[in-house]
Amino acid sequence: MISDLTYQEYLKQKEEEWEALCVRCGACCGAYQDPCKHLEKASNGLYFCSIYSERFGERESLSGKKFQCVHISKILSSNWFGDRFCSYKLNIKMPWLKSIK
């Protein structure tokens, strides 16, 4: 309940809930096209960023293309290759899926 939490605790809780939506498909980081140099694939087949806490800013893809890594919320209204796998986009388009899980 919000009243039992400090504002900072509330924000941290909401951030954790947001992060938990990610299914580690790697699509937003180019896994299905030209991946970021920092995108790694774990032995379980899921993707992760090797510099996650410092990811924002200018980065480079494996082909050498420069791009700006931004918070996922900034690009949800755009399209990218493989975005059909993105659970953030699915939750925005079909929010009822969240209640089914």
KEKE-328915 format. One record per residue (C-alpha): chain; residue in one letter; y, x, z. Coordinates in steps of 0.02 Angstrom, whole numbers, plus 32768, in hexadecimal, padded with zeros to 4 digits. Example, Ala and Ser with C-alpha at 12.3 -4.5 7.8 and 13.67 -1.06 7.14 Angstrom:
+------+------+------+------+------+
: selo : miro :   py :   px :   pz :
+------+------+------+------+------+
:    A :    A : 7F1F : 8267 : 8186 :
:    A :    S : 7FCB : 82AC : 8165 :
+------+------+------+------+------+
***
This chain:
+------+------+------+------+------+
: selo : miro :   py :   px :   pz :
+------+------+------+------+------+
:    A :    M : 8000 : 8000 : 8000 :
:    A :    I : 80AC : 8042 : 7FD1 :
:    A :    S : 80FB : 8026 : 807B :
:    A :    D : 807B : 8099 : 80CB :
:    A :    L : 80A4 : 8129 : 8056 :
:    A :    T : 813B : 8197 : 8048 :
:    A :    Y : 818E : 8193 : 7F9E :
:    A :    Q : 8149 : 8240 : 7F76 :
:    A :    E : 8099 : 820A : 7FA5 :
:    A :    Y : 80AD : 816F : 7F3A :
:    A :    L : 80E5 : 81D7 : 7EA4 :
:    A :    K : 8054 : 824F : 7EBC :
:    A :    Q : 7FD9 : 81BE : 7EC4 :
:    A :    K : 8020 : 8171 : 7E25 :
:    A :    E : 8018 : 8218 : 7DCB :
:    A :    E : 7F61 : 822C : 7DFE :
:    A :    E : 7F3B : 817C : 7DC0 :
:    A :    W : 7F91 : 81A5 : 7D1A :
:    A :    E : 7F33 : 824A : 7D08 :
:    A :    A : 7E8F : 81F1 : 7D2D :
:    A :    L : 7EA5 : 8189 : 7C8F :
:    A :    C : 7E85 : 8223 : 7C24 :
:    A :    V : 7DD4 : 8230 : 7BE1 :
:    A :    R : 7DEE : 82E5 : 7BA7 :
:    A :    C : 7DD6 : 82BD : 7AEF :
:    A :    G : 7E4F : 8347 : 7ABB :
:    A :    A : 7E9B : 82DF : 7A2F :
:    A :    C : 7F4E : 82F1 : 7A6E :
:    A :    C : 7F37 : 83AD : 7A6C :
:    A :    G : 7EF4 : 83B2 : 79BA :
:    A :    A : 7E39 : 83BC : 79DF :
:    A :    Y : 7E0E : 8361 : 793C :
:    A :    Q : 7E87 : 83BC : 78CA :
:    A :    D : 7EE8 : 845A : 78FA :
:    A :    P : 7ED1 : 8474 : 79B6 :
:    A :    C : 7F49 : 84C6 : 7A2D :
:    A :    K : 7F16 : 8579 : 7A57 :
:    A :    H : 7F07 : 8544 : 7B0C :
:    A :    L : 7E8F : 84B4 : 7AEE :
:    A :    E : 7DE2 : 84DE : 7B30 :
:    A :    K : 7D3F : 8480 : 7B21 :
:    A :    A : 7CD3 : 8479 : 7BBE :
:    A :    S : 7C16 : 8483 : 7BBB :
:    A :    N : 7C0F : 83C7 : 7BD8 :
:    A :    G : 7C6D : 83AB : 7B33 :
:    A :    L : 7D11 : 8378 : 7B84 :
:    A :    Y : 7DB5 : 83CF : 7B60 :
:    A :    F : 7E33 : 841D : 7BD6 :
:    A :    C : 7ED2 : 8483 : 7BCC :
:    A :    S : 7EC1 : 8534 : 7C0B :
:    A :    I : 7F79 : 8536 : 7C3F :
:    A :    Y : 7F8A : 8480 : 7C74 :
:    A :    S : 800A : 8495 : 7CFF :
:    A :    E : 8079 : 84FF : 7C8B :
:    A :    R : 8053 : 84A4 : 7BE8 :
:    A :    F : 80FE : 845C : 7BBC :
:    A :    G : 816C : 84B6 : 7B40 :
:    A :    E : 8150 : 8513 : 7A9E :
:    A :    R : 8099 : 8533 : 7A78 :
:    A :    E : 8031 : 8569 : 79E2 :
:    A :    S : 7F9A : 851E : 798C :
:    A :    L : 7F03 : 8584 : 7954 :
:    A :    S : 7F4D : 858B : 78A4 :
:    A :    G : 7FF1 : 85D1 : 78EA :
:    A :    K : 8058 : 8531 : 78DC :
:    A :    K : 80DF : 8527 : 7962 :
:    A :    F : 80F7 : 8482 : 79BE :
:    A :    Q : 8141 : 843C : 7A5E :
:    A :    C : 80C2 : 8408 : 7AE1 :
:    A :    V : 8108 : 836E : 7B37 :
:    A :    H : 80CD : 82F0 : 7BB8 :
:    A :    I : 8052 : 8275 : 7B6A :
:    A :    S : 80C5 : 81E4 : 7B94 :
:    A :    K : 8145 : 822A : 7B19 :
:    A :    I : 80CE : 821C : 7A83 :
:    A :    L : 806E : 817C : 7AA8 :
:    A :    S : 80D7 : 811B : 7A2B :
:    A :    S : 80AB : 8196 : 799F :
:    A :    N : 8008 : 81B4 : 7944 :
:    A :    W : 7FA0 : 8251 : 7937 :
:    A :    F : 7EF5 : 827B : 78F1 :
:    A :    G : 7E70 : 823C : 7969 :
:    A :    D : 7EE6 : 81D3 : 79D2 :
:    A :    R : 7E69 : 8144 : 79CA :
:    A :    F : 7E09 : 81A4 : 7A51 :
:    A :    C : 7E9F : 81B0 : 7AC5 :
:    A :    S : 7E83 : 8146 : 7B60 :
:    A :    Y : 7F3E : 8144 : 7B85 :
:    A :    K : 7F5D : 80EE : 7ADE :
:    A :    L : 7EC9 : 807A : 7AF7 :
:    A :    N : 7F0B : 8047 : 7BA2 :
:    A :    I : 7FB5 : 8020 : 7B58 :
:    A :    K : 7F6E : 7FBD : 7AC5 :
:    A :    M : 7EE4 : 7F69 : 7B2A :
:    A :    P : 7F15 : 7F6F : 7BE3 :
:    A :    W : 7E8A : 7EF7 : 7C10 :
:    A :    L : 7E0C : 7F84 : 7BF4 :
:    A :    K : 7E4E : 7FD7 : 7C92 :
:    A :    S : 7E15 : 7F41 : 7CFA :
:    A :    I : 7D68 : 7F41 : 7CA9 :
:    A :    K : 7D3D : 7FF3 : 7CDD :
+------+------+------+------+------+
***
